[in-house]
Structures are given as C-alpha cells and as structure tokens.
Amino acid sequence: MRAHPRLSCSEYSFPSLARDERLGLVALLGFESVDVGLFLDPNTEVRPFLADPAAEAKVLRNQIEANRLKLADLFLIVGGDSFAAHAINAQDHERRLELRRIFEAAILVCRELEQLSMSLLPGVTWPDDRRASWETAVSELRWRVEHAAHLGIEIRIEPHIGSIVSTPELVIQLLGEVPGLGLTLDAGHFVFQGIGLDRILPLAPLARHVHLSGARPGAVHVALEHNEIDFAALVSALESAGFCGRYSVEYVPMAKWGADSTDVLGAVIALRNTMGSLLLARSTAGQK
C-alpha cells in the first residue's frame, strides 16, 4: 500500500536496524518521504562527524536515493536522552561552543543534501536560574536561525516533555522572541501532560512540520486503540491555517514516557492508513 504523498515516516523508529535497512523499511511501507535522525553520540560520533561532515552527507544521500525516498526533515540531536547535558542552552560555555560547531557541520550536511530545513531540540530550564536559561536559549536559537538563513535553511524546534517550552503558551512566546524560527509540532508531548487540543491548536499557524503518533496522558507513543488525540480536528486546524508541509508518522521505542510497550511497526502502519484516509477525504471534499 502506498502512503499518502503528504506523509513521511521517521527512519529512527526502527533503531535495531542499520540506517540503510531502516530507509529500506520506510520505502517498503509505501512512504515517499523520510525523516532522518542525525543523532550523534558525543563520545564516539561527534569527532569524526566534525572532521568530515561532507562524508556523512554523501553516505546519507546515496542511501536515500537508493531507496527512492525524499528527505522531509533532518533532525539533529546530540547526546541521546541526555537533554540537559547537551542542550543548546547548556550552562557550560565550552559545551555551548562545541554544540555550535556541531550545528555548523549539520548545516553543511543540509546544504549538501539540498535540504532546506532542520529540526532541533529547544533547550531545557536550569533548575537554579529559570530566567538565564530562557535568555540563553533565545540567544542560541537566534544565532542558529541567522547562521542557517545565510544558506537559505529554516531552523525549527520540536517542543518536548521536559523542554524549556513544555507548554503551547511557552512555544508561542519563544517563537515570538526568535524571528524566523519554525515549529515542528508534536501534539503528543502536550497530550502526555494532560494538555488538551484547545490549547494545542493555536500552534497550527506556526507549524512547518508535524510529528504524529498516538498519545494519551502519561504516554507519548501508543497504539491507535489507546490514542486520545483527535487527528481529524488536528488536521483540520492545520490545513485551515495553511499548513502545506509533511505529516511524519513518528513512533520511537523508548524506555520512558510510556513508550516502551508499543508495537512500533504495527502502530506505524495503522497511523499511516488512518492519516492517509483523513488527508484523502479532505482533498476530495475540497474538490467538490
């Protein structure tokens, strides 16, 4: 079954496979587009990446083209689940400088791949100085947006559980303070916290890319039978606000956030079918 052309799938949903195998699986599932995770272990992967980012871009391009996929988004994360230690607004100045160097190399990868956007994590709140952590995040994001803009690349943040923008209201505030910053919207991170669509939907006009998975309070990635997100309402709000980007089916097996007991492959297929039907119905209705 072919996925709707507006749909993408995250290759990092299948971490037990090598990346070329993950891309092959995304293609086998009928997706035309793929979200690629540029996830770097600071102990083993950062140094060789900084030494030759063009090599990473070449390998990635070859793998994507071999599977006849289009790149929907490049998602840069350093340090895995160590969000605080490797946040862009890390308290340690030298760490922030290193993260800037990694970002500069990642932007070169985008340029080599002719990819015009990249998603990042927005930073975290320092427990001992909330205001300084916010100001540092704003400064670091402004620098990244301005640096990437010179190459015609848009920078987007994905607000997540435990981030400096853990609520929709904080997202709106941050985007207002960082001109040109885009939004990769994942409603699941808000639903996990018990935040309803009435507070999430005001983000629709700001969204440039969308991550989708079933979610409910206390669990960020669940099968559709346990899902509490009204996908029809979410899609309606996004499309009415002029969203024309990709909807990425993004399930990630994690030993946290209630995401450790989901059949990822089955969930991806089910959401692919559900979203495909929603998007097809909407486009058909618009033609009448």
C-alpha positions in Angstrom: 0.0 0.0 0.0 1.3 3.4 -0.9 1.2 6.1 1.7 -0.4 9.4 1.0 2.2 11.7 -0.6 1.8 14.2 2.3 3.0 11.6 4.7 6.6 10.9 5.9 8.0 8.4 8.3 10.9 8.6 10.7 13.6 6.1 9.9 14.7 6.3 13.6 11.5 4.5 14.5 13.4 1.2 13.9 16.7 1.6 15.8 17.5 -2.1 15.8 18.3 -1.9 12.1 21.2 -0.2 10.4 20.3 3.1 8.7 20.2 1.7 5.2 17.9 -1.0 6.4 15.7 1.5 8.2 15.4 3.5 5.0 14.6 0.4 3.0 11.8 -0.4 5.5 10.3 3.1 5.2 10.2 2.6 1.5 8.8 -0.9 1.8 5.9 0.6 3.9 5.0 2.8 1.0 6.2 6.2 2.1 7.7 8.5 -0.4 9.4 10.8 2.2 11.5 10.1 5.2 12.5 12.0 8.4 16.2 11.3 9.1 17.7 11.5 12.6 21.2 12.9 12.8 21.7 11.5 16.3 25.2 11.9 17.5 26.9 10.2 20.4 29.3 12.8 21.9 31.8 10.1 22.9 32.1 8.2 19.6 30.4 10.1 16.8 30.9 13.8 17.2 34.6 13.9 16.4 34.5 12.0 13.1 31.4 14.0 12.1 33.1 17.3 12.7 36.2 16.1 10.8 34.2 15.4 7.6 30.5 16.3 7.6 30.6 16.0 3.7 31.3 12.3 4.1 28.2 11.9 6.2 26.2 13.8 3.7 27.5 11.7 0.8 26.6 8.4 2.5 23.2 9.7 3.5 22.4 11.0 0.0 23.3 7.7 -1.5 21.2 5.7 0.9 18.2 8.0 0.4 18.4 7.9 -3.3 19.0 4.1 -3.4 15.6 3.7 -1.7 13.9 6.4 -4.0 12.9 8.5 -1.0 12.7 12.2 -0.5 14.1 13.8 2.6 11.3 15.5 4.6 13.3 16.6 7.6 16.8 16.3 9.2 16.5 16.1 13.0 19.7 16.9 14.9 20.1 15.6 18.4 23.3 15.3 20.3 23.7 13.1 23.3 20.5 11.0 23.1 18.4 11.2 26.2 20.9 13.5 28.0 18.8 16.5 27.2 20.3 18.7 29.9 23.9 17.8 29.4 23.8 18.5 25.7 21.0 21.2 25.4 21.8 24.1 23.1 21.5 26.3 26.2 23.8 24.2 28.4 25.1 26.1 31.3 28.7 25.2 30.4 30.0 27.8 28.0 32.5 25.4 26.3 29.7 22.9 25.8 27.7 25.5 24.0 30.6 26.4 21.7 31.0 22.7 20.8 27.3 22.4 20.1 27.6 25.4 17.8 30.4 23.7 15.9 28.2 20.6 15.5 25.4 22.7 14.3 27.6 24.4 11.7 28.6 21.0 10.4 25.0 19.8 10.3 24.0 22.8 8.3 26.7 21.8 5.8 25.0 18.4 5.6 21.7 20.1 4.8 23.3 22.1 2.1 24.9 19.1 0.5 21.6 17.3 0.6 19.7 20.4 -0.7 17.6 20.1 2.4 16.0 23.5 3.3 15.1 22.8 6.9 16.3 21.2 10.0 14.7 20.4 13.4 16.4 20.9 16.8 15.5 20.5 20.4 14.8 23.8 22.1 16.9 23.5 25.3 16.0 23.0 28.9 15.2 25.0 32.0 18.1 25.4 34.5 16.8 24.4 38.0 18.8 27.2 39.6 18.1 30.0 37.2 15.0 29.8 35.0 15.4 33.3 33.5 19.0 32.9 32.5 18.2 29.5 30.9 15.5 31.2 28.8 17.7 34.1 27.7 20.5 31.7 26.8 18.1 29.5 24.7 16.8 32.6 22.9 20.4 33.7 22.2 21.5 30.3 20.9 18.4 29.9 18.7 18.8 33.4 17.3 22.4 32.6 16.3 21.3 29.3 14.7 18.4 30.9 12.8 20.6 33.7 11.5 23.5 31.4 10.6 21.3 29.0 8.7 19.4 31.7 6.9 22.5 32.7 5.0 22.3 29.3 3.3 18.5 29.5 2.8 17.8 26.9 5.5 15.0 27.1 8.0 15.6 26.1 11.6 12.7 24.6 13.6 12.3 23.4 17.2 10.4 20.4 18.4 8.9 21.2 21.9 9.1 18.2 24.0 8.4 16.9 27.5 10.8 18.5 29.9 12.0 21.1 27.5 12.1 24.9 28.1 8.9 25.1 26.1 6.8 22.3 27.6 3.5 24.1 27.1 1.9 25.7 23.9 1.9 29.1 25.5 5.7 29.0 26.1 6.2 27.9 22.5 4.3 30.9 21.2 6.4 33.1 23.5 9.7 31.6 22.3 8.9 31.8 18.6 7.9 35.5 19.2 11.3 36.2 20.6 13.3 34.4 17.8 12.3 35.8 14.4 12.4 33.2 11.7 12.3 30.2 14.0 10.0 27.5 12.8 8.0 24.8 14.6 8.0 21.1 14.3 4.7 20.3 16.1 4.2 17.0 18.0 0.9 17.2 19.9 1.8 14.0 21.8 4.3 15.8 24.0 1.5 18.1 25.2 -1.2 15.4 25.5 1.2 13.4 27.6 1.0 16.2 30.2 -2.8 16.3 30.0 -2.9 19.4 27.8 -6.0 19.4 25.5 -6.3 20.4 21.9 -8.0 23.7 22.8 -4.5 24.8 24.0 -2.6 23.0 21.3 -4.5 24.1 18.2 -3.4 27.8 18.4 0.0 26.4 17.4 -1.4 25.4 14.0 -0.5 28.6 12.1 3.1 28.3 13.4 3.7 24.7 12.3 6.1 24.0 9.5 6.5 20.2 10.1 4.4 17.8 12.1 5.2 14.6 14.0 2.4 12.2 14.6 1.8 9.3 16.9 -1.0 8.0 19.1 -0.8 9.5 22.6 -2.7 9.9 25.9 -1.9 11.4 29.3 1.1 9.7 30.6 2.1 8.0 27.4 3.6 9.8 24.3 3.6 6.9 21.9 0.7 4.5 22.0 -1.2 2.3 19.6 -4.3 3.9 18.0 -6.7 1.9 20.2 -5.3 3.8 23.2 -4.9 7.2 21.4 -6.7 10.3 22.7 -5.6 12.8 20.0 -8.4 13.9 17.7 -6.4 13.6 14.5 -9.3 14.8 12.4 -9.5 18.0 14.4 -5.7 18.5 14.4 -5.5 18.1 10.6 -8.5 20.4 10.1 -6.9 23.1 12.1 -3.5 22.7 10.4 -4.9 22.7 6.9 -7.2 25.6 7.6 -4.2 27.6 8.9 -2.4 27.0 5.6 -0.1 24.1 6.6 1.3 22.5 3.4 4.2 20.5 4.9 4.6 16.8 5.7 2.9 14.8 8.4 5.5 12.5 9.7 4.5 9.2 11.4 7.0 9.2 14.2 6.9 6.4 16.8 10.1 5.9 18.8 10.7 2.9 21.1 11.9 4.4 24.4 12.1 3.1 27.9 10.4 6.2 29.2 7.3 8.5 28.7 5.1 5.4 28.4 6.6 4.5 25.1 8.1 1.1 26.0 5.2 -1.3 25.2 4.0 -0.3 21.8 4.3 -2.5 18.6 6.0 0.2 16.6 5.7 -1.4 13.2 2.0 -2.1 13.7 1.4 1.4 15.1 3.2 3.0 12.1 1.1 1.0 9.6 -2.2 1.8 11.4 -1.5 5.5 11.6 -0.3 5.6 8.0 -3.6 4.2 7.0 -5.7 6.4 9.3 -3.9 9.6 8.2 -4.0 8.6 4.6 -7.8 8.3 4.8 -8.1 11.7 6.6 -6.0 13.5 4.0 -7.6 11.8 1.1 -11.1 12.7 2.4 -10.1 16.3 3.0 -8.6 16.7 -0.5 -11.7 15.0 -2.1 -14.0 17.3 -0.2 -12.0 20.3 -1.3 -12.5 19.4 -4.9 -16.3 19.3 -4.7 
